[in-house]
């Protein structure tokens, strides 16, 4: 029994130490600790022991194994080499396929190979007799664990020193800032915005304690330009990227400003098009693509969160975020954290008990078709054939799947908020909660968030909470996600950092004009698609070469007061009204549009991420 048991213990320790070393080196050490390490170790030991027991039961008496393992010593080495190779191959393959981590998985492969080869060499030199196997194996396991513990200790001291140096520049009175982007969440499906189902009770509580913007619009219909506008306070026409999903280096983001003001800046995102691949993380000290670009949790826990909890990362993200805030408070740091949660993004997984609650009174007649619609990444624009044969209850069940994703993310947000509240950190943190865009759920025979700029894809939540400075209230004026940049900087007394070309308004310090114009856009080299809201009317202009094959109308005008569903195009009337918004939009775009000095080329990793999310046509 001793050879296979020793091999299991040793291979388990090699694998656990290699993976945890990889986590510390690439993702930091905030959530790493002895408890997580030993939980991982126990899981791997159970799997390895079961594997070797099965292997020996099936193959121990074969001629090849008997020839290779004539002695206990050789039997031990054979068992260790087999399980080490299998473990390493499985882990590296999982990281490479599941994390969009680019070439980082090569670091894991080299790390695992190095530790394994050194272990094999040490044992070959020191194990002379069978009686030495267990004793030397345990001694080497302890040395490996001590080495990882030392690495963790050094990493923490190094990080603490960096935070201390950054904090020396802090002169403000708002200790922390949290920008929470609920990817793909439309405001009218949140209970704090009047939705009949209780999809967001925890966000509702935070909204009651702060400022809720009743009529908030995203600057774009999809992730990269929507995020860039939030970070810079500029509309997509000002990004200077000609519609390319890449944030130019010369755009100044709120992150870069807060970095210079003493905040340690950490990004945690689950959408790979909302992170480093699109250059959205410039200015961050640490960027973690929780389920996209980084490996922040050991494999057993990552698999558990993804397959058992069926989540897109919010549970793991909020757990890590809580530990980061706790660590930062303990070390006297000031944190700006950006969190992107993607539960509401297609495909829509069903989360219980919410889905059953939302569908309790429905009679679903075409479940197969509904499942296709909630799981598809196909482009569906103004295509009634895709919804043919579906009853109102069928469409309601599609919406219920989307709603259950929101409710699941809200539950995880609630745990995070309560933990922050219990530690006294929540009230010391400026919270900004919003979304990068909304989602079509069958309106206009459309699904997802294509470049069709009706309100379902543009209306998003916007909530700000900081009890010392923000009194609980609701504002009904039209606001935009470009308002986040100037509002945050004004609240932090950093008005001097707001450039004159920022289009957003300070939502806390100034009266918003009643006839304010709001712009939303999806830019392309051919011109793109634009939405302009002003004085209760909305103009949509389509100048994209891609869209006419699906939606041939190039201009639409709606009266949002009498037609909030945007069903009656005023320009189709026998005597259409004067379209005064057209010249206004043309003049505005001429004033603010920035063209790139040179073409921006996207990396292959970014293109892979876009295709994986269904963005590449």
N, C-alpha and C positions, 0 to 999 in steps of 0.2 A: 504493500500500500504506500510505503514511503516515497518511492520515485514519482508516481503520478501526483501525489498530494503536494510534494515539494515543488514539482513543476507547475502545478496550478497556482500555488501561493506566489511563486516567483514571477510567472508570466502575468498574473493579476497585478502585482506591484509594478512591474515594468510598464504595463499598459496604463494604469492609473496615474503613475508619475509622468509618463510621456504626455498624456492628455491634459493633465492639470498644469504642467509646465507650459504647454502650448496655450492654454487659456490665459495664464498669467502674462505671458510674453505678448500676446496679441490683443487681449481684451481688458487687461487690468486685473485688480485683485479684490474689488469691493465686495463681491459676493462669495469669494473663495474663503474657505476656512476648514479646520479639521473635521467638522461634522459632515460637510459636503464631500470631502475627500474620502472619508471612511464609509459613507453610504455608497459612493461610487465603487470603492474597493470591494465591499461586500457583494454588490450586484455582479460585478465582473468575476469574483471568485466563484459564486454560485454557478454562473454560466460556464466558466472554464472547467470547473470540477465535473459538471454534468457532461461536458463535451469529452473530456479525457476518459471518464468512466465508460462512456458509450464507445469511444474509439478503441479503448483497450478490450472491451467486451467483444467487439466485432472483428478486430484485426490482430489482436495480440498473438494468436496462434498461426497467423499466416507466415509463409516461408520468408517473405521479405522482411517483416517486422522482426521475426526471430533472428534473422541474419544481422540486422542492424542493431538489435538490442540484446546481445548475448549476455551482458552483465547488467546488474542493477544500475551501475554508473552510466552505461550507454543507454539503458532504458530511460533513465531520468533525462539525459540530454535530448533524446529523440522526442520525448513528450514535451519538453520545454520548447524545442525548436518548432514543432508542429503548432502548438497553441499560440506561440508568439507570432508566427507568420500569419496564421488565420486571424488572430486579434488585430494585428496591425493592418492587414489588408482590408478587413471589414470597416475599421474605424476610418482609415484614410479615404476609402471609397465613399463612406457615408458623408464625411466632411466635404469631399470634392463635389458630390452630387447634390447635397442638400443645402449648402450654405452660400452659394454664389460667391465663394470667398476668393475667387481669382486664383492666384498662385500661392496663397497662404497655406493651402493644404500640403504643399511641398515641404514647408517648414515642419508640419506635423510628421510627414513621412520621414524626413531626415532625423527629427528628434526621436521618433520611435525606433528607427534603425540604429541610431547611435547608442541609445541606452541599451537596446537589446544586444548589440554586438559587444559592447563593453561588459555587460553582464555575462555573456557567453565566454568571453576571454578570461574574465576573473575566475569564473567557475572552472574552466578547463585547467587553469594554473593552480587552483587551490583544492579542488575535490580530487583526492587521490584514492579514497576508499569509500564504499557504500555508507559507512558510519558517518562520514563527513557531509553527506548530501544535505540532510535536513538542517544541521547546525549552521553550515556555511550559507545555505539559502536564506535562512532567517536573518543571519547577520547582514547579508547583502540587502535584503528587503528593508531592514531598519536604516541602513545607510542611505538607500535611495529615498526613503520617506523623510529622513532628516535633511537631505539635500533639497528636496522640494520645499520643505518647511523653511529652510534658510533662504531659498529663492523668494518665497512669499514674503518673508520678513524684510529682505532687501528691497523688494518691489514696493512694499508699503512705505518704508522709510523714504524711498526716492520720490514716491508720489506725494507723501506728506510734505516733503521739502519743497516740491514744485508748487503745491497749493499755498504753502506759507509765503513763498516769494510773490505769488500772484496777489495774495490777500493784502500784502503791504501797500499795493496801489489802490486799495478800495477806500473810497471816501464817501460812499453813499449811505443811505439808511434803509434800504430794502435788501435784506440779507440774501434772498434767493429769488430767482425767476424761473417759472416753469411754463414753457410753450407746449401745449398739448394739442396735437393735430389728429382729429378723429377722421382718418382717411375715408372719403366716399360717403360721409354721413350727411344727409339732407336734413335741414332743420325741421321740416314739417313731420318727420317721423320720430321726434323727441317729445316726450310728455311735457317737458317744460315749455315747449312751443305749441301746446294745445293738442297734441296727438292723443286720440282716445285710449290707446293702449299704454300701459305703464312700461315703457321701454327704457327709461333713463332716470330712475328714482334717485340715484346717487349724484348724477350730474344736476338733477333738479335741485337738490339740497345746496349744492355749491352755487347754483344760479340764484337761489333765493338770498344768498349771503353776499351777492355782488351785483354787477351790472349785466343785464341781459339785453342784447340788441335784437329786437323783434324782427326787423327786416334787414338782414345781412346778406350780402352777395359776394360770391367768390370772384376774383379777377379773371378766372379761367375755368375751363371745363375739365381739366385733367391735372395730373399730379405735378410734373416738373414746373410749368409756368405758375401754377397755383401756389406752390411752395416758394418759388423765387419772389413772387409778389408779396407774400407774407413777410419774408425775411428782409425785403428791401424797401417796401412802401411804394413800389413802382409798378405800373401796369405792364402787361406783356409786351406792348409796343415799345416800351422803354428798355427792355432787357438787353437789346443790342446783340441778340443771337439769331435773328432772322427765323425764329420759330424752332431752332435747334434745341433739343432738350438738354441744355448744358448751361450752367450759370457762369457767365464770363468772369474772369478774375478781377476785372476793374469795377464790378458792381460791389458796393460796400453793403455788407449785411449787418443786421443787428448783432449777430454773433461777434463779428470783428470789433465792433464798438464796445460791447460788454467785456470782451477779452481784455481790451486796453484799460478798462475801468476797474479791474481787479476781480472779475468773475472767472472762475474756472469753468470752462464750457464743455459740456458732454452731450453728444447726440445719441439717441437710441431710436432707431427706426426699424420698421418691419417691411416697408415697401422698398425694394431695391432701387426704384426710380426716385426715391426721396432721400438719397444719401450720397455716398462718395462717388458712385458711378456717374452722377450728374453734376458733380462739383458743388453740391449743396452744403457740404460740410466744411467749407473753407472758414477758418477762424476757430474751429473746435479743437480742443486739446485732445479729445478722445472721441472717436465716432464708432458706434457699435450697431451694426445691422443685426439685430437680435436673431431673427430667423431669416436673414438675407446675407449679410456680408461677414458676420462674426460667429464665433463659436464660444458663447459665454457660459454655457452649461455643459456638463459632461453628457455623453451620448444617451445614457439611460433616461435622464431627466428630460432631455430635448425630445426624445421619442415619446415619452409619457405625455408631455404637454401637447404634442402635435397629434398623436394617434388616439390617446385616451380622452383628453380634454377637447380634442378636435378644434383647437384654436389656431389663430394665425399669429400668436405671439404676445397677446396682451397680458396673459397671466404671468409669463416669465418676465416680460418687460416691466410691469408694475412692481413685481417682487424685487427685481434688480434696482429699479429706480428708488424704491424705499430704502434699500440698503446703502445706496450711494448718498442719498440725502442724510441718512443717519451718520454715515462715516464722515461726511463733509462737516456736519454740525460738531461732531466729536473733535475734529481737527481744526476747527475755527475757520473753515473756508467759506467762500461765497460762491454759489453755484448758479449757472445758467444751464438749464437742461431743456433740450428739445426732444419730445417724445412723439413718435408717429405710430398710430395703432391702425391695423388694416382689417379688422374683423369684417367690416361692412363691405369690403371690396369683393367682387365676384371671384370665385364661385361662392354662393351663399350656402354655408353649412347649417344644418339644423341643430339648434341648441335647446335642450330641455331644462326646466319645464316650460320655457317661454313659448316655444312653437305650439305645444299642445294647448296652452292657455289662449293663444291668439287664434287658433283654428277650431276651438271647441264647438262652435256653432256652424261650421262650414261643411258642405257636402262636396267633396272634391271628386269631380267626374273624370278627370284626365290626369292622373298622377304622373304618368310617364312623361307627358309633355311638360308638365310643371317642373319635373326634375331636370329635364333637358334645359329649360330656360334658366333655372337657378344655378346650373353647373357649367353652362356654356361660356366660351370666350369668343364665340362667333360675333361678327359685326352685324347688329340688327338696328337699322335706321328706317323709320317710316315704312315698315314691312308688316302689313296686317296679316300676311299669310303665315307668319311665325306664331301668331296668336289665334289663328283660326281654330274653332272648335273648343275654345276655352270659355268656361262660364265665369261669371263674376266671382264665384267662390274659388274657382281655380286661380284667378289672378290675385285674389285676396291671400291665398295660401303662398303664392310666390312672394308677396310683400311680407307675409308672416315669417318666412325664412330669413329675409333681410332684417326684419325687426328682431328676430331672435339673436342674430349676430350682434346687433347694437346692445341688446339687453345683456348678453354674455360679457361683452367688453365693459359695460357699465358696472356689472357686478365686480369685476376685477378692479375697476377704478374705485369703487366703493371701499374695497379692502385697503387699497393704497391710501385713500384719503383718510380713512379712520386711523390707520397706523400713523400717518403724518400728524393727525389731530392729537392723538394720544401722546405723542412726543413733543407737542408744542411747536412743530415745524410748519404746519399748514398755514397758520396765521402770520408766519414770518416769510411767506412765499407769495410773490405776485403770480397768480395763475391766469393764464390766457388759454381758453379752450375754444377751438374753432375746427373747421374742416377745409380741405383744399378744394373740394368740389362736391356736388351732390350726385344723384343717380336717377336715371330713368328706370321706372319699374312698370313699363307698359304704356305710359302716357305717350301720345303721339306715335303709337305702335313702335316704340323704341325701347331698347334695353341697354343698360350700362351708362357710359358718359362720353359718347362720341361728340364731335364738333357741331352739335345742333343746340344752339344756345337758348333753349327754353328754360323756364324757371326751375324745373325739377333738378337740373344739373348745376344750377347757379346759387340757389338759396341754401345757405349754410348757417350753422350756429355760430354765435360769437358771444362769449361770456368772459368777463374779467372779474377777478376776486382778489382783493387785498384790503382787509377790514380797516386798517389804519387810514387809508386814503380813499377808498371807494365805498360810498354808501349804497346799500341795496336799492335798486330801482330798475325800471324797464324803460328803454327808449324806443320809440316807434319810427324815428326818422330812418331813411335809407342809409345804410352804411356799407362799407366794403372791407375786404380783408387787407387792402392796402392801408387801412387806418391803424392796423395793429402796430406797425413800425413807429409812427410818430407818437401814438398814445403811450406806448411803453417808454420811449425815450423821454417824453415830457414828464411822465410820472417819476422817472428816475432822475429828474433835473439835468437831463443831458440834451436840452434843446439845441445847444450849439452844434451838436453832431448831426442835425437833420439838414440835409442839403436842400437847396431851393427847388430842385426838380422832383422832390418827393411829392406824390399826388395825394397822399392820405391826409386825413384830418385827425386832430387830437380829440378823441371822443369824450374826454373828461374835462378838458379845460376850455372848450369853446362851443358856442352855439352853432349847430349845424344849419346851413342854409336850407330853407324849405324847398327850393327848386334845384337842389344839388343834382348834378349829373353823375351817373355811375357807369363805368366802362368795364366790360368783360370781353375777353378775346381769346382766340386760338390763332396764333400767328403762323404763317407759312410763307415760303419764298414767293408764292403767287399772290399773296395778300391776306388770306385767312378769313376768319369769321368773327363778326363783332356784334356785341349787344350794347345798346345805349338806353339807359333809363333816365328819364327826366320829366318832371311835372306830371307824374301819373301815367305817362305813356312809355312804351318800350319799342325800340327799333332794332330789328335783327337784319344784318347785312351779311350775305354769304358770297365771298370772293375766292373760295378755295376750289381748285380744279378737281379735287377728290370728291367733294360733296354732291355736285349736281346729278351724278348717276343714281344717288339715293333720294335726293331732295332737290328738285329742280327750281324751287322758288328762290330768287336771289335777294328779295327784300320783303320784310314783314313788319307791320305796324300794329300794335295792340294798345287798347285802353285797359290798363291793369285794374282800374277801379271797378269797371263794369264787366271785365272779362279776365279774371285772375288766372283762368286755365289756359289763356292764350289760344283760343279756338277760332276767333273771328278776326281775320286779317283785314284791317281797315283799308288797305290798299286794293283789296278785291271789290270794294263797294262800287256801285255804279257811278257815284260821285265821291271819289276818295278825298279825304281831307288833305290839306296842305301838309306835306311832310317836312316840317321845319327842322326835325331832328337830323335829317340827312346832311345838310350843309354844316350843322353844328358838329356832327361826328367827323366829317371830312376835315374841317378846320382844326379840330382838336388833335386828330391823328397826325396831321401835318406838323403841328407844333411840338408833339412829344416823341414821335417815332425816332428811334435810334437804330441805324444800320451798322452791322459789324464791319470793322476795318478789313477783316480777312475771314475766309470761311472757317467754321468751327467743325472739326472732325470728331466724331464720336468713336470711342474705343469699342472693340468687339464685345467686351463684357457688358457694356451699357446696352448694346443692341440685343444681346442675349436676354438681358433682363426685360427689355421692352417686349420682345416676342413672347416671353414666358407669361407676361401679364396681359397679352392680347392687344398691345398698343401698336404693333407694327403691321401695317396693311400690306 
